[in-house]
Amino acid sequence: MVKIVTVSPSIIPRDAIGHIITSAHKFYTSTAGVKSVLLSKRGYSFDYQGIYSPVDLIFNADFHEADIAIYHYGHASPLFDAFILKGNDKKKIVNYHNVTPPDATGISYNQKDWNIYLQQVRLFSQADEIWCDSHTNSQSLRDLGVIGPDINVIPPPVRVNSHCKLAGKSRNPLNMIAIGRMAASKNIIDLIRVAEMLANDKVDFNLRIIFNRSTCDENYLKVIKTSISKGNLGDRVTLFNDVSDLLLFKMLGEAQILVSTSLHEGFGMTIQEAIHSGCVPITYKGSNLSYANGGLGITCPPDVNSLYSSIRDVASSIEMGSKDWDKTTLNLDGGRFSLNEFDRLTKIAWHLATSESYERSTLNRILALNG
């Protein structure tokens, strides 16, 4: 019997990291010869045990008896100080997801918090193995001086259970979708500015902005709501929070374009989910956003004029391609494609990014490390 404990400060529904943790836990639990336990300070409707400090971890029976501890790192937390406590001599894996750097927050950053992050990340040199969601994250750890353990890039699984085609989607109105945290680092204000530009040009469009209320910056949300109101965009721009996966996939299936103005992404799961749902992703360049679309989207300079031009170009390409699905009209980062070719390639990518492939890959890593 291999005993695994997964440690995370929070396990949040409708969240990329929360999805990774819970889907892997369900898979491990269903596997013969494996016991999996979730330990967290905060969880929602998940089968987890509450732990609030490194000492709680050390005295937790399941943690004490575990062969492998997996630490999911998305932000600094005292729980990760357990690395240096006596009695924690089990095999340690860090699944490093992402931390938004200060220059991408758009707000005054607490230097004390950033120093804590740097100190904790450097502890990861004591891990037996590190999993990163992207090569960008892997390089950021090395740049911060993390050395010693194996660093493996294991892309996260997507939540989309079936592939959807771009060819055949309704063209009018232009349906766009944006998914992410309601925070300054996601730069959602640029979406509102672009929406104003589209409205001024009499473009028939809808923009749905989906965010998670539990991780929302309420002050930033007020700024966005005020901007929507001042721009008279209430009938075109709609805010949704805490939508179910079923509704999210329905909205993705109706959209032709996913737009992201995020200033930093460590992996970009929503971009992958949009591609698999028949959406062309248009994002700002930078961090892993420059790679997440796999050539099947557009990355543009981080300014509203470039974003506006990219949206108009893609919308026009989809319109032309809808008359002949085999005609090469899409001009994306990876080259020129017809709608049918885009759909063929996105279906291949979807098969490679299913939850089961991620879970089997990580379990194989765990069993190999356990010997």
N, C-alpha and C positions, 0 to 999 in steps of 0.2 A: 504494500500500500504506500503510495506517494501522497504526502500531506502538503497541501499548498495553502498559504495564507496570502491574501491580496490586501495591501494596505493603501488607502487613499483618504486624504482629508475630507473628500465629499464624493458622493455618488449621486449625480443629478440626472433626472429623466430628461429626454429630449436634448441631450448634450452629447457631443462626440466622445469625450472621455468616459462618460457614464455608460454609453452604449458599448464601448470597447470592453470595459470591466465586466458588465453584466452578461454580455453575450459569451465572453470567454468563460466566466464562472459557470454558466449553464452547461456549456460544452464539457468542461472539466468534470463537473458533478455527474454528468451522464456517462462518463467514461469509466469502465471497470478498472478497479485498482487505484483510483484517484479520489482523494477527498479534498474539497475546495471550500474555504471559508473566507468571507468578506469582513474586513475590519475597517471602520470608518467613523469619523466624528459626526458626519451628517449624511443621511441617506433618505430616500423617498420611496416607500413601498417596496423596498428591496430586502432580501434576506441577509441582513448584516448585523454584526455585533458592534455596539458603541464603544469606541476608545477615544480618549481625549488628551492623552499625553504619552510621551515615550515610556514612562513608567507603567502606564496601563498596558502597553504592548508587552513589556517584559513579564508582567504578571498574568497575562491572558493565557489560559491553558492551551488554546489552539495555536497561538503564536509560539508558545514555548515548545510544543510538540511537533511543530511543522518541520518538514525537510527543506522547503523552499519558501522564501518570502519575496513577493513581488510588490515593489513600491511604484505606484503610479504618480509621476511628478508632473503637475501642471501649474503649480504655484508653491511658494515657500510655506512650510508648516512645521511646527515643533515635532510632529510625528517623525520626520525624517532624521531628527537628531538621534533616533534609536540606533543608527548606524554605529555610533561610537560607544554605546553602553555595553557594559559587561553582561554576559549571558546571551548575547545576540550573535552566536557563532554559526548559525545556519547559513545555507547558501542564499545569497542575496542577488536579486535581479531588479534593476531599475528600468521601468518603462517610461522613458523621457518623452513627454508629449510636446511641451512648448512653454516658454515664458516670454511674454511680450516685453521687449527691451524698453528702457525709459524714453528713447527718442521716438518711439512709435505710439506712445500713449496719448499724446496731444494735450496732456495736462501736467501740472507740476508733480513730479514723482518723489516719493518719500525715499531719500537716500539710505535711510536706516534699513528699510525693507529690501532695497536692492542689495545692500551689503550682506544681509541675512541669506538672500538667494545665492549670492556668489559663494558664501561659506558652505552652504548646504550642497551646492552642485559639486564643489571640489571634494566633498566626502564620497562622491560616487566613484572615485578612484578605488575605493575599498570594496566595491561591488564585484561579484563574480562574473557578471555579464550585464550589459546595457542594451536595451532595445530602443531604437528611435523610429519615429513615424516617417522620417524622411532623411535624405542625405543632408539637407539644410540643418536639421537638428543635430545630426551627428557631427557636422563640422563646427557648429556653435559650441558643443561640449569640448571639442579638442581645442578650440580657440580660447576657452576658459581654463585650460590646463588640466582637463580630465584625462588621465593616462592610466594604462595598466590593463583594465578589463577589456574583454572583447566587446566591440560596439557593433551591433547588428541592426541593419535597417529592415524593419518589418512594417510595411504600409498598413494602416488601419483598415478594417472592413467597412463596407458601405451598408447602410440600412435598407437600401432599395431591394425589394425581393424579386422584382421582374424588370426586364428591359423595356423601354418605351422609345418609339421612333419619333424623330423630328419630322420626317416626311409625312404629310397627311394632317399635321396639326393645323388648327384654325389660324388664319393669318391676321384677321382683323377682329378685335383690336390687337395691337402688339402687346402681348402679355409678358411682363418681366417680373422676376422674383429676386429678393435679396434675403439671405439667411445668416444670422450671426448674433453675437452679443450686442446689446444696446449699450455701447460704450464709445468713448472718444476714439479709441484705437481702431475702431471699425469705420470711422470717418463717414458715418451715414449722412451727415449734413451735405456731403457732395452729391449723394443720390438725390436729395431734395432739390439742389441747385440744377442738376441735369433734368429732373422732372419739370422744373419751371421752363427750361429752355425748350424741351419737347412740347410743352403746352403752348408756349408762345409761337411755335412753328406749326401749330394746329395738327400735331401728330395724334392720332387716335391710339391711346395706350392706357394700360393699367400697370401699376407697380405695387406689388405686395411685399411688405417688409415683415419678416418673421423673426421673432426674438424670444428668448427665454426669460420670463419674469423673475425667476429666482436669482439670476445673475445680472439683472438690469441695473444700470446707473440711472436712478430716478431723475436726477438733475439733468442729465443728458437727454432723457426721454422728453422732459418738458421743453427743451430747446428744439427737439425735432418736431414735436406737436405744434409748437408756436410757428415754426418755419412752414409747416404744411398749411396752417391756417392763413398766414400772411400771403402765401403764394396762391391762395384759392385752389388748392390741390385736393381738397377733401373728397371729391368725386373720382379722383384718379389714383391717389396714393392711400393705401390702407395698411394699418398696423395690426399685426396679429401676434398674440403671445400665447405660449404654452399650447400649441396645436398638437394634436395627436399625430403619430407617424402616418396613419392612414390619410388624414387630411393633408399633411405635408406632401406625401407622394402624389396625391390628387392634384395639388397646386403645381407641383413640378411637372406633372404630366400635361397640364394646361399651358405652361409657359414655354415660350420659344427661347428666351434669354435669361440666364442668371447673371446678376451684376454684383460685383464685390468691390467696394472701395476701401477695404481693410488695408491698414498700413503695415500689418505683419501677420503672417500665418505660418505656423510651423509645419502643417501638413495639408490642410485644405480639404477635409472630408466632404464638405458640402459641394465643392467644385466637382469632385468625383461623382457624387450622387446626382448632381444636375446633368452631367454628361450622360450617365446611364439612364436618365429620364428624358432624353431627347432635347436637352437645352444646350445652347451654345454659351459657355461661360465667358464673360468679359470682366477682367480684373485689372487692378493696378499691378505694375511690375514691382518686384521686391520680395525678399525672403523666399519661401517655397512657392509663392504664387507664380513665380516665373517658370515653374516646372510642373505644378499640380495638374494642369490641363492635358499634359502629355501630347501637346501639339494640336489638340482638338478644341481650341478656344483662342481667345485673343487676350494678350497682356498689353496694356497701353501705359504711357507715362502717367504718373499720378497727378492729373489735373482734369478739371471738369470738361474743358474743351476737347481733350483727347478722348475722354470717355464718351462724350456726346457724339463725336465723329464715329467712334467704333460702333456705338449702338445703331446709328443711322446706316452705316455700311452693312452690318450684319442683317438688320431688318430688311434692307433692300435686297441682299443676297438671298435671303429666305423667300422673299416675295417672288423673285425671278426663278428660283429653283422649284417653287411649288408648281410651276407650269410644266416642268419636265424634271422629274426626280433624278434623272441620270445626267443632267446638264451640270457641268462644273461651274458653280457660282460662289461657293463659300471660300473666302480667302482668309485662312486661319494661320496660327503660328507654325503649324506643321506642314503647310502647303495649301493647295487648292483642292476642294472636294465637292462632289455632288451631294445632295441630301441622302441618296441611297448609300454612297460610300461612307459618309459620316455615320449613318446608322449601323453599317456593317462593322466599322471599327469600334464604335462605342459598345456594341454587343460583345465583342471580343474582350474589351477592357472590363466589362461588367462580370464576365465569367471568371476573370482573374482576381477580382476584388471581393468575392463573396465572404461572408463571415466564416463559413466552414474552412476556407483555405487559410484564413488568418489563424483560426483556432487550432487547426491541426499543426500549422507551422510552429506556433508558440508552445504547444504541448510537446512536440518533438524536441524543442530546445530545452524544455524543463526536464524531460526524461533523460536527455543526454547529459545535462549538468548534474543530475542526481546520481548518475552512474548506474 
